[in-house]
């Protein structure tokens, strides 16, 4: 496992560094089913594959502050 583990660790570090340089394509929210109508009214959209609400980049994130995943 030694050589494989080292290569895997290097790949993780490289991918994390690349991800920091890219702007997110979506900001996912941690809204419950009971809060769905609230986030929808504020302009959030639903990702059916991930089964989660999200806001697109460029949108004002302030109204979604309590639901933003950190």
N, CA, C and O atoms as a DFTB+ gen file, in Angstrom:
280 C
 N C O
     1  1       0.807      -1.214       0.000
     2  2       0.000       0.000       0.000
     3  2       0.842       1.266       0.000
     4  3       0.341       2.332      -0.357
     5  1       2.091       1.175       0.386
     6  2       2.950       2.354       0.503
     7  2       2.970       3.237      -0.725
     8  3       2.582       4.402      -0.635
     9  1       3.408       2.729      -1.882
    10  2       3.468       3.577      -3.076
    11  2       2.081       4.046      -3.541
    12  3       1.927       5.173      -4.010
    13  1       1.099       3.194      -3.408
    14  2      -0.261       3.560      -3.818
    15  2      -0.834       4.637      -2.906
    16  3      -1.472       5.578      -3.379
    17  1      -0.613       4.506      -1.615
    18  2      -1.125       5.482      -0.661
    19  2      -0.501       6.849      -0.896
    20  3      -1.186       7.868      -0.817
    21  1       0.797       6.874      -1.186
    22  2       1.469       8.148      -1.441
    23  2       0.917       8.814      -2.699
    24  3       0.689      10.024      -2.718
    25  1       0.707       8.027      -3.736
    26  2       0.149       8.577      -4.974
    27  2      -1.268       9.087      -4.758
    28  3      -1.651      10.126      -5.294
    29  1      -2.037       8.354      -3.975
    30  2      -3.415       8.774      -3.683
    31  2      -3.419      10.074      -2.888
    32  3      -4.226      10.965      -3.154
    33  1      -2.527      10.182      -1.921
    34  2      -2.448      11.406      -1.114
    35  2      -2.064      12.597      -1.979
    36  3      -2.619      13.684      -1.814
    37  1      -1.126      12.411      -2.896
    38  2      -0.734      13.485      -3.801
    39  2      -1.902      13.909      -4.695
    40  3      -2.085      15.098      -4.958
    41  1      -2.677      12.956      -5.154
    42  2      -3.833      13.269      -5.991
    43  2      -4.868      14.065      -5.212
    44  3      -5.462      15.000      -5.748
    45  1      -5.088      13.707      -3.964
    46  2      -6.051      14.439      -3.128
    47  2      -5.594      15.877      -2.937
    48  3      -6.383      16.808      -3.095
    49  1      -4.330      16.062      -2.601
    50  2      -3.793      17.415      -2.406
    51  2      -3.919      18.224      -3.690
    52  3      -4.315      19.389      -3.656
    53  1      -3.584      17.611      -4.823
    54  2      -3.675      18.298      -6.118
    55  2      -5.110      18.685      -6.441
    56  3      -5.357      19.799      -6.903
    57  1      -6.057      17.787      -6.208
    58  2      -7.465      18.072      -6.499
    59  2      -8.029      19.143      -5.579
    60  3      -8.809      19.986      -6.022
    61  1      -7.649      19.123      -4.308
    62  2      -8.121      20.156      -3.382
    63  2      -7.595      21.527      -3.781
    64  3      -8.325      22.515      -3.708
    65  1      -6.334      21.597      -4.203
    66  2      -5.756      22.864      -4.636
    67  2      -6.462      23.377      -5.890
    68  3      -6.717      24.576      -6.008
    69  1      -6.775      22.494      -6.814
    70  2      -7.474      22.898      -8.039
    71  2      -8.886      23.374      -7.729
    72  3      -9.375      24.318      -8.349
    73  1      -9.539      22.729      -6.778
    74  2     -10.912      23.110      -6.420
    75  2     -10.954      24.484      -5.780
    76  3     -11.933      25.210      -5.959
    77  1      -9.918      24.865      -5.037
    78  2      -9.886      26.183      -4.395
    79  2      -9.798      27.296      -5.414
    80  3     -10.280      28.403      -5.172
    81  1      -9.179      27.013      -6.565
    82  2      -9.006      28.022      -7.603
    83  2     -10.264      28.243      -8.432
    84  3     -10.377      29.254      -9.124
    85  1     -11.201      27.318      -8.370
    86  2     -12.402      27.405      -9.192
    87  2     -13.571      27.967      -8.375
    88  3     -13.740      27.645      -7.199
    89  1     -14.352      28.794      -9.016
    90  2     -15.565      29.286      -8.383
    91  2     -16.602      28.170      -8.393
    92  3     -16.668      27.398      -9.350
    93  1     -17.408      28.074      -7.349
    94  2     -18.431      27.018      -7.336
    95  2     -19.462      27.237      -8.434
    96  3     -19.777      28.371      -8.794
    97  1     -19.977      26.137      -8.956
    98  2     -21.005      26.239      -9.984
    99  2     -22.379      26.364      -9.352
   100  3     -23.322      26.836      -9.986
   101  1     -22.491      25.936      -8.091
   102  2     -23.744      26.048      -7.342
   103  2     -23.426      26.164      -5.856
   104  3     -22.423      25.634      -5.379
   105  1     -24.284      26.854      -5.146
   106  2     -24.182      26.929      -3.693
   107  2     -25.333      26.094      -3.132
   108  3     -26.497      26.481      -3.240
   109  1     -25.007      24.960      -2.539
   110  2     -26.045      24.071      -2.030
   111  2     -26.521      24.526      -0.658
   112  3     -25.753      25.062       0.141
   113  1     -27.794      24.302      -0.408
   114  2     -28.443      24.726       0.831
   115  2     -28.810      23.511       1.673
   116  3     -29.017      22.418       1.148
   117  1     -28.887      23.712       2.967
   118  2     -29.285      22.631       3.877
   119  2     -30.694      22.897       4.406
   120  3     -30.937      22.839       5.611
   121  1     -31.598      23.183       3.508
   122  2     -32.983      23.464       3.878
   123  2     -33.750      22.152       4.070
   124  3     -33.599      21.208       3.294
   125  1     -34.558      22.115       5.100
   126  2     -35.382      20.927       5.342
   127  2     -36.599      20.952       4.420
   128  3     -36.854      21.936       3.726
   129  1     -37.326      19.872       4.429
   130  2     -38.545      19.782       3.612
   131  2     -39.556      20.854       4.031
   132  3     -40.339      21.337       3.212
   133  1     -39.529      21.211       5.297
   134  2     -40.468      22.215       5.814
   135  2     -40.085      23.634       5.393
   136  3     -40.913      24.544       5.433
   137  1     -38.829      23.814       4.990
   138  2     -38.354      25.132       4.570
   139  2     -38.290      25.273       3.052
   140  3     -37.855      26.305       2.542
   141  1     -38.715      24.257       2.342
   142  2     -38.605      24.236       0.882
   143  2     -39.322      25.412       0.233
   144  3     -38.783      26.028      -0.686
   145  1     -40.503      25.726       0.686
   146  2     -41.248      26.831       0.078
   147  2     -40.556      28.176       0.317
   148  3     -40.623      29.070      -0.526
   149  1     -39.890      28.315       1.469
   150  2     -39.175      29.557       1.765
   151  2     -38.010      29.761       0.797
   152  3     -37.873      30.828       0.198
   153  1     -37.168      28.725       0.647
   154  2     -36.004      28.890      -0.230
   155  2     -36.424      28.997      -1.694
   156  3     -35.778      29.690      -2.480
   157  1     -37.499      28.316      -2.055
   158  2     -37.999      28.416      -3.425
   159  2     -38.495      29.834      -3.702
   160  3     -38.241      30.382      -4.774
   161  1     -39.190      30.419      -2.752
   162  2     -39.686      31.783      -2.914
   163  2     -38.544      32.792      -3.028
   164  3     -38.690      33.836      -3.663
   165  1     -37.417      32.476      -2.414
   166  2     -36.251      33.359      -2.483
   167  2     -35.463      33.172      -3.777
   168  3     -34.559      33.956      -4.068
   169  1     -35.797      32.137      -4.559
   170  2     -35.149      31.933      -5.848
   171  2     -34.273      30.704      -5.957
   172  3     -33.605      30.514      -6.974
   173  1     -34.261      29.866      -4.937
   174  2     -33.459      28.638      -5.003
   175  2     -34.091      27.666      -5.987
   176  3     -35.290      27.720      -6.262
   177  1     -33.256      26.778      -6.509
   178  2     -33.721      25.741      -7.424
   179  2     -33.413      24.384      -6.803
   180  3     -32.592      24.281      -5.892
   181  1     -34.080      23.340      -7.304
   182  2     -33.916      22.009      -6.736
   183  2     -33.130      21.128      -7.685
   184  3     -33.447      21.042      -8.871
   185  1     -32.104      20.473      -7.163
   186  2     -31.295      19.519      -7.919
   187  2     -31.864      18.136      -7.624
   188  3     -31.703      17.617      -6.519
   189  1     -32.528      17.541      -8.609
   190  2     -33.215      16.265      -8.395
   191  2     -32.239      15.110      -8.212
   192  3     -32.553      14.152      -7.506
   193  1     -31.072      15.177      -8.827
   194  2     -30.095      14.107      -8.654
   195  2     -29.519      14.089      -7.244
   196  3     -29.372      13.025      -6.644
   197  1     -29.195      15.260      -6.717
   198  2     -28.640      15.346      -5.361
   199  2     -29.724      15.490      -4.304
   200  3     -29.462      15.370      -3.107
   201  1     -30.937      15.747      -4.757
   202  2     -32.074      15.961      -3.857
   203  2     -31.755      17.045      -2.829
   204  3     -31.883      16.852      -1.620
   205  1     -31.329      18.205      -3.367
   206  2     -30.949      19.338      -2.518
   207  2     -31.260      20.643      -3.237
   208  3     -31.220      20.717      -4.465
   209  1     -31.568      21.663      -2.458
   210  2     -31.797      22.997      -2.986
   211  2     -30.459      23.682      -3.216
   212  3     -29.495      23.428      -2.494
   213  1     -30.398      24.553      -4.224
   214  2     -29.165      25.278      -4.510
   215  2     -29.476      26.666      -5.055
   216  3     -30.587      26.960      -5.495
   217  1     -28.429      27.517      -5.004
   218  2     -28.489      28.868      -5.559
   219  2     -27.354      28.961      -6.569
   220  3     -26.248      28.479      -6.321
   221  1     -27.630      29.572      -7.687
   222  2     -26.613      29.705      -8.729
   223  2     -25.658      30.847      -8.405
   224  3     -26.038      31.801      -7.726
   225  1     -24.417      30.755      -8.890
   226  2     -23.452      31.840      -8.684
   227  2     -23.977      33.149      -9.250
   228  3     -24.692      33.170     -10.252
   229  1     -23.619      34.208      -8.611
   230  2     -24.071      35.526      -9.039
   231  2     -25.319      35.987      -8.322
   232  3     -25.650      37.172      -8.351
   233  1     -26.018      35.067      -7.676
   234  2     -27.216      35.433      -6.921
   235  2     -26.797      36.022      -5.574
   236  3     -25.712      35.730      -5.072
   237  1     -27.643      36.831      -5.008
   238  2     -27.399      37.390      -3.683
   239  2     -27.566      36.269      -2.658
   240  3     -28.654      35.712      -2.516
   241  1     -26.499      35.943      -1.951
   242  2     -26.524      34.833      -1.005
   243  2     -27.002      35.232       0.386
   244  3     -27.279      34.367       1.216
   245  1     -27.101      36.520       0.646
   246  2     -27.485      36.985       1.982
   247  2     -28.822      36.413       2.470
   248  3     -28.905      35.993       3.624
   249  1     -29.866      36.380       1.642
   250  2     -31.135      35.813       2.124
   251  2     -31.057      34.320       2.439
   252  3     -31.913      33.795       3.151
   253  1     -30.046      33.633       1.918
   254  2     -29.912      32.188       2.110
   255  2     -28.909      31.835       3.207
   256  3     -28.589      30.660       3.391
   257  1     -28.412      32.826       3.934
   258  2     -27.356      32.638       4.915
   259  2     -27.593      31.511       5.899
   260  3     -26.666      30.761       6.205
   261  1     -28.785      31.373       6.392
   262  2     -29.040      30.331       7.410
   263  2     -29.035      28.926       6.839
   264  3     -28.948      27.957       7.593
   265  1     -29.127      28.792       5.512
   266  2     -29.165      27.473       4.883
   267  2     -27.887      27.099       4.141
   268  3     -27.732      25.950       3.728
   269  1     -26.977      28.043       3.964
   270  2     -25.767      27.763       3.199
   271  2     -24.933      26.707       3.899
   272  3     -24.706      26.769       5.107
   273  1     -24.478      25.732       3.112
   274  2     -23.591      24.690       3.650
   275  2     -22.192      25.255       3.717
   276  3     -21.715      25.852       2.752
   277  1     -21.555      25.082       4.799
   278  2     -20.205      25.634       4.989
   279  2     -19.161      24.573       4.819
   280  3     -17.969      24.854       4.943
